[in-house]
Each structure stands twice: as structure tokens, then as C-alpha cells.
Amino acid sequence: MDKKEIANILNDIGLLLELKGENPFKSRAYYNAARTIELLEEDIETLVKEDRLKEIKGIGEAINKKITELVLTGKMEYYENLKASIPEGLVEMLKIPGLGPKKIKIIYEKLNITTIRELEYACIENRLVDLPGFGVKTQKKIFEGIQFVKQFSGQHLFAEVYTEALKLKEYLDMTKTALVTEIAGSLRRKKEIVKDIDILASASDSSKVMEAFVNYQDVREVIAKGDTKTSVTLKSGINTDLRVVTEKEFPYALHHFTGSKEHNTAMRHRAKQMGIKMNEYGLFKGDKLIECKSEEEIFNKLGLLYIPPELRENMGEIEAAEKGELPKLIEEKDIKGVFHVHTTYSDGANTLVEMVEAARKLGYKYIGITDHSKSAFYAGGLKEEDLVRQWEEIEELNKKYNDIVIFKGIESDILPDGSLDYGEEILKQFEFVIASIHSHFRMSKEDMTKRMIKAIENKYTTIIGHVTGRLLLARDSYEIDIYEVIAAAAHYGKIIEINANPYRLDLDWRYVKHAKEKGVKLAICSDAHSIEGLNDVKYGVGIARKGWLEAKDVINTYEVHEIYKLFQLK
């Protein structure tokens, strides 16, 4: 082990001690020792074997023993134990520009945040603003620092990448170098996590398209450039591939590069059984091309209805297309209102009036206000007197507006025993209740499932919020039997949320399909903590489409009078 490696470990120890809040002199001793080791002219192994390291200024007895152990065994027990005592994600946070050990310690102790993605989500929800020594400007700087770090990670949230892909497609269309361009790959299928951007274009002269592509203002680096495929890295850190084919090849290539791999394999197998060869260049009967001018024609030639990209996961879509049983998927235009909206009454960034005005501008006919309940103290949860003030304001606004209805709701914490926040006298005054788990994530699968089902059994629960508790690329779902939860929701007639926040997208689309099959209604909820958050509904629609949902399966497509009836208000 060389001097640089040893110095790095000593520096790590200093940082870890700071994260633990140890005496600053202790941390400084390790930092100083690291510098001393790095500047040594003599061989470190010789010094250790001759027991002369302790004679060097800045290397005390305790640190000498630890370095000796490291040099002779290749390990240091103290370092390993120290690392094990601190969540790995806290060390990762040190990569965020401007975020040091002291602030990370506060974030961990006050909010129990252990990963960068959780921290990013906390910034979105304004959780850092009221922490000691923080504030709006600090939160903004941390959020910007996280975006910088994310440029160098390998996976991305759908919303982050899709926005970039739309900008790029718009640019390529504007250059008029291609006949047509389309977003392909997992983005086109609306997968919740994606690795890169795939763009497909058709052109008579591929060189012009490729030249326009590499000169796009947001390209940071050209990885490879060819006649049919060029790869770049965008300034955001997202890898992007552009493939250019002829106009005749385009439909086949679009189907192929949309995927999924499993869907394509199943499609090729079907084609083979019909004596047809299928690949990205076409459908062939022997050597003869079966001409298709669109993806729809490709499916038709194989005896299938057109399968929307979101369904192409080999989860029964080919069989359904053969039988003519594909769903008429929900569209964004079907959404008539939005639920799960936060305001400055709890941890939202905008006032109640501002959120209502924004919903009106989006053309919504109703909005369900659901600030946090009192147990969510970390999010400014509403005490009883706060609720009275909010209800009075909602009533006044409902008198003022005749083009939108504001429903009085709450996002009630599901407490560890499965009960809801507030007593019956308060709960019965809400027009609807979203019940969500926000704490005690480490319960056993059996206990967590019982906790959730008890909340579902509560007569005041209307909607179950972000059922699995996951934060994409940040926190896995807590242990829970989702099939039992869905069965309970079906039995008690409760609605399950598709949380449209791009950090959640929970319920997962794979379970959405199962919930539909069990007769459960779903609500696409923005979980908006700001005016901008209301626009996240579109991401929830993408997940609903992947889950085979039609408009009739989602309560946001109901008219106002149908919502009143559903909530048993009139």
C-alpha cells in the first residue's frame, strides 16, 4: 500500500469523524497525519517495519498503531468500523459542491436523509429551509449542486431525460436535415428510469443530420461519429445516440429501437411462425421485403392490432392485440382535475390561492388540497387550528370561483399502528383523505402490510398515497405485500394513488395492471409542492398507460358531480 492510498484513508477518517460530530481536534489530527504521510520522502513500509513512524512529527501513538496495522495487513479495523457506522450515502453527499460535513450531519439527524436522491426530493419539498443554519438560498445551492453531481451518474429519472430529448428532437426538426425524427428506446415506452436518449431519424443524406446533431449547443462531447450512428454526451451528462435510416427502413427501425428487448424477441418468434423474417431493416418473406409505411402496418401484417409503445414489455400485449382486446389507453387530455396538492400551510412553496389559480390556468375543473397532517412535524404538518383557517379560506375561494371546485382534503400520516392522524371529530370534516406512510420504514413485511391494511379499513380513508414508499434511484420500497394491499383496497372500495412526482411514480406500473384487474380505481396525483409540480400529472399518465389503464379506471377523468358522488358528499 503506497503513501497516497494511506493518506486517502486518513483523510476519509477525518471526514467520517466530522460526519459523526466528533471533536474537531480529532478530525484535524487525521487530516494532518494524511498530509504528513503524503509528504514523506522515506519509504512508508521501511518506517513501519523499523518502528520509526512514531518519531515523525504529526504522527501520534494512536495513529501510528493504525497506520502500522494498515501497512502490515492491508486493512484498518478502526476505519472499517467507522465506515460501517455511517450510511454510505452521507459520504456520497460530500461530492455536492458547497455541502460540508456539518450540514450533512444536520440533514441526517433532523430529516434522516441518507442518499443524494432523498436529499434532492427534500429540496423539492422545501424540507431544508427551516433547518438551523440553512434557508432558501442554501437549499437552492444544494439543489443546484446535486444537479452537477448527477451529470456523472449512469441512470436518470424519466422526467429529466425526456425533457432533454424533446429539446433535441425540436432542434433536429428545426434544422430540416431529416425527413422525420422520433424519440425511441425506453423513453418512448415511458420507463420510469432510463440510461440514455435514443433518437431515430430518416433522411436521404445522413451526413447533414449527423453534422447538425454534433453541432447541437448542448453537446459536451462527441464519443463516436458515423454515417448511420453517432453518439454524444450532453452537457447534462446524458449519453445520446442518433441513428439515421432511409425513409423505407424507418417504420421497421422505429419498432426495433423502441423495444423492449423482450417484446422484440416475442414479435420475431411470432413472425418466424408465420414464415416471416423480422429485423430492424424490414419484414421479409424469403428475400422479398413486405412493404410497410408505418408501425401500424407492421403489426397488421403480423395479424395484430397496433400496440402502443408503453405496452411493449411482453406482458400479454401481443396476445391481447391478436384477440382485439387491447385497452383504449388514457390520455393526458382525459384528466379533469388533480388531487394531492400541498400549499404553504405545510411544506408547499406556493399559497392556496396560487395553487388554485394555476390549476384554473391548466383547465382543471377541481383541485384536492392535501397538506400534511400534524404528525408530519418535519413538513409543517397542520394542527387543528391551522385546519380551521385553511377550511375557511377554501370555503371563501369556492364562493369566489365558478369554474373550479376546491376539495378539502388532508394527507394523513398512517401511524405505526395503522391509525390515521387526528381523531374522528376532525377526520369526518374532510371531504377526502389521502392516507400515506412517511415514517418507520423498517418494519417487517408482515407488520407493514398490517399497518397499511388497517389504514385501508378506516372508513375515513379515501385514497392510499405512494403505496410502496419508494424514491427512484434513492430509496427502495419498504417491505410490504403489495398484492395483499391491492386485495384489501378492492375489498373496501378504496382508491390507490399513482403518485406522478417523477421521483416516486408509485404505484409501479407493473402493479397498476394488477390493481386494474382486481377492480381497484386509481387516482393520478401530482403530489405538487409548487405550481410547477402540477405539471407532473403527465408523468403519472405515462405510468397509467404502462399499466394498461383506460380513462374509466382513473378518477381524475370524472366530472365534478361524479367526484361528489364518489366522495359521498352529495
VEXDREN-2710 file (C-alpha; in Angstrom, 1 decimal):
% VEXDREN-2710
k/r/px/py/pz
1/MET/0.0/0.0/0.0
2/ASP/1.6/3.3/-1.1
3/LYS/1.6/6.7/0.7
4/LYS/-1.2/8.1/-1.4
5/GLU/-3.6/5.3/-0.5
6/ILE/-2.8/5.6/3.2
7/ALA/-3.2/9.4/3.1
8/ASN/-6.6/9.0/1.4
9/ILE/-7.8/6.6/4.1
10/LEU/-6.6/9.1/6.8
11/ASN/-8.5/11.9/5.1
12/ASP/-11.6/9.7/4.9
13/ILE/-11.4/9.0/8.6
14/GLY/-11.2/12.8/9.2
15/LEU/-14.3/13.3/7.1
16/LEU/-16.2/10.4/8.8
17/LEU/-15.4/11.8/12.2
18/GLU/-16.7/15.2/11.2
19/LEU/-19.9/13.5/9.9
20/LYS/-20.3/11.8/13.3
21/GLY/-19.8/15.1/15.1
22/GLU/-16.6/14.1/16.9
23/ASN/-14.3/16.6/18.5
24/PRO/-12.8/18.7/15.7
25/PHE/-9.3/18.2/17.1
26/LYS/-9.6/14.5/16.4
27/SER/-10.6/15.1/12.8
28/ARG/-7.8/17.6/12.4
29/ALA/-5.2/15.1/13.7
30/TYR/-6.1/12.7/10.9
31/TYR/-6.0/15.4/8.3
32/ASN/-2.6/16.5/9.5
33/ALA/-1.4/12.9/9.5
34/ALA/-2.6/12.4/6.0
35/ARG/-0.6/15.5/4.8
36/THR/2.5/14.3/6.7
37/ILE/2.3/10.8/5.1
38/GLU/1.9/12.3/1.6
39/LEU/5.0/14.5/2.0
40/LEU/7.2/11.7/3.4
41/GLU/10.4/11.2/1.5
42/GLU/11.3/7.9/3.1
43/ASP/9.6/4.6/2.2
44/ILE/6.5/4.1/4.4
45/GLU/6.9/0.3/4.7
46/THR/10.5/0.7/5.9
47/LEU/9.5/3.3/8.5
48/VAL/6.7/0.9/9.8
49/LYS/8.9/-2.2/9.9
50/GLU/11.7/-0.4/11.7
51/ASP/9.1/1.2/14.1
52/ARG/10.3/4.7/13.3
53/LEU/7.0/6.2/12.0
54/LYS/6.1/7.3/15.6
55/GLU/9.2/9.5/15.6
56/ILE/7.8/11.7/12.8
57/LYS/6.1/14.9/13.9
58/GLY/2.3/14.8/13.5
59/ILE/2.0/11.0/13.9
60/GLY/0.8/10.3/17.4
61/GLU/0.8/6.9/19.1
62/ALA/-2.8/6.0/18.3
63/ILE/-2.5/7.0/14.6
64/ASN/0.9/5.2/14.4
65/LYS/-0.7/2.0/15.5
66/LYS/-3.5/2.3/12.9
67/ILE/-1.1/3.1/10.1
68/THR/1.1/0.1/11.1
69/GLU/-1.9/-2.2/11.0
70/LEU/-2.9/-0.8/7.6
71/VAL/0.6/-1.2/6.1
72/LEU/1.2/-4.8/7.5
73/THR/-2.3/-6.2/6.9
74/GLY/-3.8/-4.1/4.2
75/LYS/-6.7/-3.3/6.5
76/MET/-7.5/-1.0/9.4
77/GLU/-10.3/-2.3/11.7
78/TYR/-11.0/1.2/13.1
79/TYR/-11.6/2.6/9.5
80/GLU/-13.8/-0.4/8.6
81/ASN/-15.9/0.0/11.8
82/LEU/-16.2/3.8/11.3
83/LYS/-17.4/3.3/7.7
84/ALA/-20.0/0.7/8.8
85/SER/-21.3/3.2/11.4
86/ILE/-22.2/5.8/8.9
87/PRO/-24.7/5.5/6.0
88/GLU/-22.8/5.3/2.7
89/GLY/-24.9/7.9/1.1
90/LEU/-23.7/10.6/3.6
91/VAL/-20.2/10.2/2.2
92/GLU/-21.6/10.5/-1.3
93/MET/-23.2/13.8/-0.3
94/LEU/-19.7/15.3/0.2
95/LYS/-19.4/15.3/-3.6
96/ILE/-22.1/18.0/-3.7
97/PRO/-20.4/21.4/-4.1
98/GLY/-20.7/23.6/-1.1
99/LEU/-22.1/20.9/1.2
100/GLY/-19.8/20.0/4.1
101/PRO/-19.9/17.5/6.9
102/LYS/-21.6/19.8/9.4
103/LYS/-24.6/20.5/7.2
104/ILE/-24.8/16.8/6.2
105/LYS/-24.9/15.9/9.9
106/ILE/-27.8/18.2/10.5
107/ILE/-29.6/16.9/7.4
108/TYR/-29.2/13.3/8.6
109/GLU/-30.1/13.9/12.2
110/LYS/-33.1/16.2/11.6
111/LEU/-34.5/14.6/8.4
112/ASN/-33.0/11.1/8.5
113/ILE/-31.9/11.5/4.9
114/THR/-29.2/9.1/3.8
115/THR/-28.9/9.4/0.0
116/ILE/-28.4/12.2/-2.6
117/ARG/-31.7/11.4/-4.3
118/GLU/-33.6/11.6/-1.0
119/LEU/-31.8/15.0/-0.4
120/GLU/-32.9/16.2/-3.9
121/TYR/-36.5/15.2/-3.1
122/ALA/-36.3/17.0/0.2
123/CYS/-35.2/20.2/-1.6
124/ILE/-38.2/19.8/-4.0
125/GLU/-40.5/19.6/-0.9
126/ASN/-38.8/22.6/0.8
127/ARG/-37.7/20.4/3.8
128/LEU/-34.3/22.1/4.2
129/VAL/-35.5/25.7/4.5
130/ASP/-36.2/25.6/8.2
131/LEU/-33.2/23.6/9.3
132/PRO/-30.8/25.5/11.6
133/GLY/-28.2/27.4/9.5
134/PHE/-30.0/26.7/6.2
135/GLY/-32.6/28.8/4.5
136/VAL/-34.0/29.3/0.9
137/LYS/-30.6/30.3/-0.6
138/THR/-28.8/27.3/0.9
139/GLN/-31.4/24.9/-0.2
140/LYS/-31.2/26.3/-3.7
141/LYS/-27.4/25.9/-3.8
142/ILE/-27.6/22.4/-2.5
143/PHE/-30.2/21.5/-5.2
144/GLU/-28.0/23.0/-7.9
145/GLY/-25.0/21.1/-6.5
146/ILE/-27.0/17.9/-6.8
147/GLN/-27.7/18.6/-10.5
148/PHE/-24.0/19.0/-11.0
149/VAL/-23.2/15.6/-9.4
150/LYS/-25.9/13.9/-11.3
151/GLN/-24.2/14.7/-14.6
152/PHE/-21.8/11.9/-13.9
153/SER/-24.2/9.2/-12.9
154/GLY/-25.3/6.4/-15.2
155/GLN/-29.1/6.3/-14.6
156/HIS/-31.6/9.0/-14.8
157/LEU/-35.3/9.7/-14.0
158/PHE/-37.6/9.7/-16.9
159/ALA/-38.7/13.3/-16.5
160/GLU/-35.1/14.6/-16.5
161/VAL/-34.2/12.8/-19.7
162/TYR/-37.5/13.2/-21.6
163/THR/-37.3/17.0/-21.3
164/GLU/-33.8/16.9/-22.8
165/ALA/-34.9/14.5/-25.6
166/LEU/-37.8/16.8/-26.5
167/LYS/-35.5/19.8/-26.8
168/LEU/-33.1/17.8/-29.0
169/LYS/-35.9/16.5/-31.2
170/GLU/-37.2/20.0/-31.6
171/TYR/-33.8/21.2/-32.6
172/LEU/-33.3/18.5/-35.2
173/ASP/-36.7/19.2/-36.7
174/MET/-35.9/22.9/-36.9
175/THR/-32.7/22.1/-38.9
176/LYS/-34.8/20.4/-41.6
177/THR/-32.0/17.9/-42.2
178/ALA/-34.2/14.9/-41.6
179/LEU/-37.5/13.8/-43.1
180/VAL/-38.8/12.7/-39.7
181/THR/-37.3/12.2/-36.2
182/GLU/-38.7/10.2/-33.3
183/ILE/-37.7/9.5/-29.7
184/ALA/-37.2/5.8/-29.4
185/GLY/-36.0/3.3/-26.7
186/SER/-37.2/3.2/-23.1
187/LEU/-38.1/6.9/-23.2
188/ARG/-40.7/6.2/-25.8
189/ARG/-42.0/3.3/-23.7
190/LYS/-42.2/5.7/-20.7
191/LYS/-40.0/3.7/-18.4
192/GLU/-39.5/5.3/-15.0
193/ILE/-35.7/5.0/-15.1
194/VAL/-33.6/5.4/-18.3
195/LYS/-29.9/5.2/-19.1
196/ASP/-29.7/7.3/-22.3
197/ILE/-31.6/9.0/-25.1
198/ASP/-32.2/7.2/-28.4
199/ILE/-33.3/9.3/-31.4
200/LEU/-34.2/7.8/-34.8
201/ALA/-34.3/9.8/-38.0
202/SER/-34.9/9.1/-41.6
203/ALA/-33.0/11.1/-44.3
204/SER/-31.8/10.9/-47.8
205/ASP/-28.4/12.3/-46.8
206/SER/-27.4/11.1/-43.3
207/SER/-24.3/13.3/-43.2
208/LYS/-26.3/16.5/-42.9
209/VAL/-28.3/15.2/-40.0
210/MET/-25.2/13.9/-38.2
211/GLU/-23.5/17.3/-38.7
212/ALA/-26.4/19.1/-37.2
213/PHE/-26.5/16.7/-34.3
214/VAL/-22.9/17.1/-33.3
215/ASN/-23.2/20.9/-33.5
216/TYR/-26.2/20.9/-31.1
217/GLN/-25.4/23.6/-28.5
218/ASP/-26.0/21.2/-25.5
219/VAL/-23.4/18.6/-26.8
220/ARG/-20.5/18.3/-24.4
221/GLU/-18.5/15.6/-26.1
222/VAL/-18.7/13.6/-29.4
223/ILE/-18.0/10.0/-28.5
224/ALA/-18.3/8.5/-32.0
225/LYS/-19.5/9.8/-35.4
226/GLY/-20.5/7.6/-38.3
227/ASP/-22.8/7.5/-41.3
228/THR/-25.7/5.6/-39.6
229/LYS/-25.0/6.2/-35.9
230/THR/-23.4/9.0/-33.8
231/SER/-23.0/9.0/-30.0
232/VAL/-22.6/12.1/-27.9
233/THR/-22.7/13.1/-24.2
234/LEU/-24.9/16.1/-23.5
235/LYS/-23.9/18.9/-21.0
236/SER/-26.3/17.3/-18.6
237/GLY/-24.2/14.1/-18.6
238/ILE/-26.8/12.1/-20.6
239/ASN/-25.4/9.8/-23.3
240/THR/-27.4/10.2/-26.6
241/ASP/-27.4/8.1/-29.7
242/LEU/-28.7/9.2/-33.1
243/ARG/-29.4/6.6/-35.8
244/VAL/-30.3/7.6/-39.3
245/VAL/-32.0/5.2/-41.7
246/THR/-33.7/5.5/-45.1
247/GLU/-37.4/6.5/-45.3
248/LYS/-38.3/2.9/-46.4
249/GLU/-36.5/1.4/-43.3
250/PHE/-37.9/3.9/-40.8
251/PRO/-41.0/2.1/-39.6
252/TYR/-39.1/-1.2/-39.0
253/ALA/-36.2/0.6/-37.3
254/LEU/-38.6/2.6/-35.1
255/HIS/-40.3/-0.6/-33.9
256/HIS/-37.0/-2.3/-33.3
257/PHE/-35.3/0.5/-31.5
258/THR/-38.3/1.3/-29.3
259/GLY/-38.1/-2.2/-27.8
260/SER/-38.4/-3.7/-25.3
261/LYS/-35.9/-6.5/-26.0
262/GLU/-38.5/-9.0/-24.6
263/HIS/-41.2/-7.6/-26.8
264/ASN/-39.0/-7.7/-29.9
265/THR/-38.0/-11.3/-29.2
266/ALA/-41.6/-12.3/-28.9
267/MET/-42.5/-10.4/-32.1
268/ARG/-39.7/-12.1/-34.0
269/HIS/-40.9/-15.5/-32.8
270/ARG/-44.4/-14.8/-34.0
271/ALA/-43.1/-13.6/-37.3
272/LYS/-41.0/-16.8/-37.7
273/GLN/-44.0/-19.0/-37.0
274/MET/-45.7/-17.2/-40.0
275/GLY/-42.7/-17.8/-42.2
276/ILE/-41.5/-14.2/-41.9
277/LYS/-38.1/-12.8/-41.0
278/MET/-38.3/-9.7/-38.9
279/ASN/-35.4/-7.3/-38.0
280/GLU/-34.7/-3.5/-37.9
281/TYR/-34.4/-3.4/-41.7
282/GLY/-37.8/-4.9/-42.5
283/LEU/-40.2/-7.8/-42.7
284/PHE/-39.1/-10.4/-45.3
285/LYS/-40.9/-13.3/-46.9
286/GLY/-37.8/-15.1/-48.3
287/ASP/-35.7/-12.3/-49.8
288/LYS/-38.7/-10.2/-50.6
289/LEU/-39.4/-7.1/-48.4
290/ILE/-43.0/-6.8/-47.1
291/GLU/-43.5/-3.1/-47.5
292/CYS/-44.9/-1.2/-44.5
293/LYS/-45.2/2.5/-44.3
294/SER/-45.9/2.7/-40.6
295/GLU/-45.6/0.7/-37.4
296/GLU/-49.4/0.1/-37.5
297/GLU/-48.9/-1.7/-40.9
298/ILE/-46.1/-3.9/-39.4
299/PHE/-48.4/-5.1/-36.6
300/ASN/-51.3/-5.6/-39.1
301/LYS/-49.1/-7.8/-41.3
302/LEU/-48.5/-10.0/-38.3
303/GLY/-52.2/-10.3/-37.5
304/LEU/-52.1/-7.8/-34.7
305/LEU/-53.7/-4.5/-33.7
306/TYR/-51.3/-1.6/-33.2
307/ILE/-49.6/-1.9/-29.8
308/PRO/-48.8/1.5/-28.2
309/PRO/-45.1/1.8/-27.2
310/GLU/-45.9/1.9/-23.4
311/LEU/-47.3/-1.6/-23.6
312/ARG/-44.3/-3.2/-25.4
313/GLU/-42.9/-5.1/-22.4
314/ASN/-44.0/-8.7/-23.3
315/MET/-46.6/-8.7/-20.6
316/GLY/-49.5/-10.0/-22.6
317/GLU/-49.8/-7.2/-25.1
318/ILE/-49.2/-9.4/-28.2
319/GLU/-51.9/-11.9/-27.1
320/ALA/-54.3/-9.0/-26.4
321/ALA/-53.5/-7.4/-29.8
322/GLU/-54.2/-10.8/-31.5
323/LYS/-57.6/-11.1/-29.8
324/GLY/-58.5/-7.4/-30.3
325/GLU/-58.6/-6.9/-26.5
326/LEU/-56.1/-4.0/-26.1
327/PRO/-57.3/-1.2/-23.9
328/LYS/-58.0/2.3/-25.2
329/LEU/-55.3/3.9/-23.1
330/ILE/-55.9/7.0/-21.0
331/GLU/-54.5/10.3/-22.4
332/GLU/-53.5/13.5/-20.8
333/LYS/-56.5/15.3/-22.2
334/ASP/-58.8/13.0/-20.2
335/ILE/-57.6/14.5/-16.9
336/LYS/-60.2/16.9/-15.5
337/GLY/-58.8/17.6/-12.1
338/VAL/-55.9/17.0/-9.7
339/PHE/-55.5/15.7/-6.2
340/HIS/-52.7/15.6/-3.6
341/VAL/-51.7/19.2/-3.6
342/HIS/-49.6/20.9/-1.0
343/THR/-49.5/24.6/-0.1
344/THR/-47.7/27.0/2.2
345/TYR/-50.0/25.8/5.0
346/SER/-47.5/22.9/5.3
347/ASP/-44.4/22.4/3.1
348/GLY/-45.6/23.8/-0.2
349/ALA/-43.8/26.7/-2.0
350/ASN/-47.0/28.4/-3.1
351/THR/-50.1/29.7/-1.4
352/LEU/-53.5/28.1/-1.6
353/VAL/-54.7/30.9/-3.9
354/GLU/-51.7/30.5/-6.2
355/MET/-52.2/26.7/-6.5
356/VAL/-55.9/27.2/-7.3
357/GLU/-55.1/29.9/-9.9
358/ALA/-52.5/27.6/-11.5
359/ALA/-55.0/24.7/-11.7
360/ARG/-57.5/27.0/-13.3
361/LYS/-55.0/28.0/-16.0
362/LEU/-54.4/24.4/-16.7
363/GLY/-58.1/24.0/-17.3
364/TYR/-58.8/21.8/-14.3
365/LYS/-62.4/21.6/-13.0
366/TYR/-61.4/20.6/-9.5
367/ILE/-58.4/20.5/-7.2
368/GLY/-57.9/18.5/-4.0
369/ILE/-55.9/20.3/-1.3
370/THR/-54.0/17.8/0.9
371/ASP/-51.4/19.4/3.2
372/HIS/-49.6/17.3/5.7
373/SER/-51.2/16.2/8.9
374/LYS/-49.9/17.1/12.4
375/SER/-47.6/14.2/12.9
376/ALA/-45.5/15.3/9.9
377/PHE/-43.8/18.0/12.0
378/TYR/-40.8/17.9/9.7
379/ALA/-43.1/19.1/6.9
380/GLY/-45.1/21.7/8.9
381/GLY/-48.0/19.4/9.5
382/LEU/-51.3/21.1/10.2
383/LYS/-52.5/21.4/13.8
384/GLU/-56.3/21.6/14.4
385/GLU/-56.3/25.4/14.5
386/ASP/-54.4/25.5/11.1
387/LEU/-57.1/23.3/9.6
388/VAL/-59.9/25.7/10.6
389/ARG/-58.1/28.6/8.9
390/GLN/-57.5/26.5/5.8
391/TRP/-61.1/25.3/5.6
392/GLU/-62.4/28.9/5.9
393/GLU/-60.1/30.0/3.1
394/ILE/-61.2/27.1/0.9
395/GLU/-64.9/28.0/1.5
396/GLU/-64.2/31.6/0.5
397/LEU/-62.5/30.6/-2.7
398/ASN/-65.3/28.2/-3.6
399/LYS/-67.7/31.1/-3.4
400/LYS/-65.3/33.3/-5.5
401/TYR/-64.8/30.8/-8.4
402/ASN/-67.4/29.2/-10.5
403/ASP/-65.1/27.4/-12.9
404/ILE/-63.3/25.2/-10.3
405/VAL/-64.2/23.3/-7.2
406/ILE/-61.7/23.1/-4.3
407/PHE/-62.0/19.9/-2.2
408/LYS/-60.9/20.0/1.5
409/GLY/-58.5/17.1/2.0
410/ILE/-55.5/16.1/4.0
411/GLU/-52.5/13.8/3.5
412/SER/-52.8/12.0/6.8
413/ASP/-49.9/10.1/8.1
414/ILE/-50.5/6.4/8.7
415/LEU/-49.1/6.0/12.2
416/PRO/-47.1/2.9/13.1
417/ASP/-50.2/1.1/14.5
418/GLY/-52.1/1.8/11.3
419/SER/-54.3/4.5/12.7
420/LEU/-54.7/7.9/11.0
421/ASP/-53.6/11.3/12.3
422/TYR/-56.4/13.2/14.1
423/GLY/-59.4/11.9/15.9
424/GLU/-62.8/11.1/14.3
425/GLU/-64.2/14.6/15.0
426/ILE/-61.5/16.1/12.7
427/LEU/-61.4/13.3/10.1
428/LYS/-65.1/13.5/9.4
429/GLN/-64.8/17.1/8.4
430/PHE/-62.5/16.4/5.5
431/GLU/-64.1/15.8/2.1
432/PHE/-61.5/13.2/1.3
433/VAL/-58.4/11.8/3.0
434/ILE/-55.2/10.5/1.4
435/ALA/-53.5/8.1/3.8
436/SER/-49.7/7.8/3.4
437/ILE/-46.8/6.3/5.3
438/HIS/-44.0/8.8/6.0
439/SER/-42.0/7.2/8.8
440/HIS/-41.0/3.9/10.4
441/PHE/-40.0/2.3/7.1
442/ARG/-38.1/-0.6/8.6
443/MET/-41.0/-2.6/10.0
444/SER/-41.2/-6.2/9.0
445/LYS/-43.1/-7.1/5.8
446/GLU/-46.0/-8.6/7.9
447/ASP/-46.3/-5.6/10.2
448/MET/-46.0/-3.0/7.4
449/THR/-48.7/-4.9/5.5
450/LYS/-51.0/-5.0/8.6
451/ARG/-50.3/-1.3/9.2
452/MET/-51.4/-0.4/5.6
453/ILE/-54.4/-2.6/5.6
454/LYS/-55.6/-1.2/8.9
455/ALA/-55.5/2.3/7.3
456/ILE/-57.4/0.9/4.3
457/GLU/-60.1/-0.4/6.7
458/ASN/-60.5/3.0/8.2
459/LYS/-63.8/4.5/7.0
460/TYR/-62.3/7.9/6.5
461/THR/-59.5/6.8/4.2
462/THR/-60.4/7.7/0.5
463/ILE/-57.0/7.2/-1.3
464/ILE/-53.9/5.4/-0.4
465/GLY/-50.8/7.6/-1.2
466/HIS/-47.5/6.4/-2.6
467/VAL/-48.1/2.9/-1.6
468/THR/-44.6/1.4/-1.6
469/GLY/-42.8/4.5/-0.3
470/ARG/-40.0/4.3/-2.9
471/LEU/-37.9/7.2/-4.1
472/LEU/-36.5/6.3/-7.5
473/LEU/-32.7/5.9/-7.5
474/ALA/-32.7/6.9/-3.8
475/ARG/-34.8/4.6/-1.6
476/ASP/-36.2/1.2/-2.3
477/SER/-39.8/0.3/-1.4
478/TYR/-40.3/-0.7/2.2
479/GLU/-41.1/-4.3/2.8
480/ILE/-44.8/-4.8/2.1
481/ASP/-47.1/-7.4/0.4
482/ILE/-48.4/-5.2/-2.3
483/TYR/-50.8/-7.9/-3.6
484/GLU/-52.5/-8.1/-0.1
485/VAL/-52.7/-4.3/-0.1
486/ILE/-54.4/-4.3/-3.5
487/ALA/-56.8/-7.0/-2.5
488/ALA/-57.7/-5.0/0.6
489/ALA/-58.3/-1.9/-1.4
490/ALA/-60.5/-3.8/-3.8
491/HIS/-62.5/-5.3/-0.8
492/TYR/-63.0/-2.0/0.9
493/GLY/-63.6/0.1/-2.2
494/LYS/-60.5/2.3/-1.7
495/ILE/-58.6/4.2/-4.4
496/ILE/-54.9/3.7/-4.9
497/GLU/-52.7/6.6/-5.9
498/ILE/-50.4/6.7/-8.9
499/ASN/-48.1/9.4/-7.5
500/ALA/-47.0/11.4/-10.5
501/ASN/-44.0/13.0/-8.9
502/PRO/-41.1/11.9/-11.1
503/TYR/-39.1/10.9/-8.0
504/ARG/-41.8/8.5/-7.0
505/LEU/-44.1/7.2/-9.8
506/ASP/-45.6/5.0/-7.2
507/LEU/-47.7/2.7/-7.7
508/ASP/-45.3/0.9/-10.0
509/TRP/-46.8/0.3/-13.5
510/ARG/-46.4/-3.5/-13.0
511/TYR/-48.7/-3.4/-10.0
512/VAL/-51.1/-0.9/-11.7
513/LYS/-52.1/-3.6/-14.2
514/HIS/-52.8/-6.0/-11.3
515/ALA/-54.8/-3.4/-9.4
516/LYS/-57.0/-2.8/-12.5
517/GLU/-57.6/-6.5/-12.9
518/LYS/-58.8/-6.6/-9.3
519/GLY/-61.2/-3.8/-9.9
520/VAL/-59.4/-1.1/-8.0
521/LYS/-59.9/2.5/-9.1
522/LEU/-56.8/4.7/-9.3
523/ALA/-56.1/8.4/-8.9
524/ILE/-53.2/10.1/-10.8
525/CYS/-51.9/12.6/-8.1
526/SER/-49.4/15.3/-8.7
527/ASP/-48.1/15.4/-5.1
528/ALA/-47.4/19.0/-6.1
529/HIS/-45.4/21.2/-3.7
530/SER/-45.3/24.1/-6.1
531/ILE/-47.1/25.5/-9.2
532/GLU/-44.6/23.7/-11.4
533/GLY/-45.4/20.4/-9.7
534/LEU/-49.0/20.4/-11.1
535/ASN/-47.4/19.7/-14.5
536/ASP/-46.1/16.3/-13.2
537/VAL/-49.5/14.8/-13.9
538/LYS/-48.3/13.9/-17.4
539/TYR/-45.7/11.5/-15.9
540/GLY/-48.5/9.8/-13.9
541/VAL/-50.4/9.4/-17.2
542/GLY/-47.4/7.7/-18.7
543/ILE/-47.3/5.2/-15.8
544/ALA/-51.1/4.7/-16.1
545/ARG/-50.7/3.9/-19.8
546/LYS/-47.9/1.4/-19.0
547/GLY/-50.3/-0.2/-16.5
548/TRP/-53.0/-0.7/-19.2
549/LEU/-55.4/1.9/-17.7
550/GLU/-58.3/3.4/-19.6
551/ALA/-59.9/6.7/-18.7
552/LYS/-62.7/4.9/-16.8
553/ASP/-60.1/3.4/-14.5
554/VAL/-58.8/6.8/-13.2
555/ILE/-61.0/9.0/-11.0
556/ASN/-59.3/12.2/-12.3
557/THR/-61.2/11.7/-15.5
558/TYR/-64.6/12.1/-13.7
559/GLU/-66.8/15.1/-13.9
560/VAL/-67.2/17.2/-10.7
561/HIS/-70.6/15.7/-9.9
562/GLU/-69.1/12.2/-10.2
563/ILE/-66.4/13.2/-7.7
564/TYR/-69.0/14.5/-5.3
565/LYS/-70.8/11.1/-5.6
566/LEU/-67.6/9.2/-5.2
567/PHE/-66.6/11.1/-2.1
568/GLN/-70.2/10.7/-0.9
569/LEU/-70.5/14.4/-0.4
570/LYS/-73.9/14.9/-2.2
END
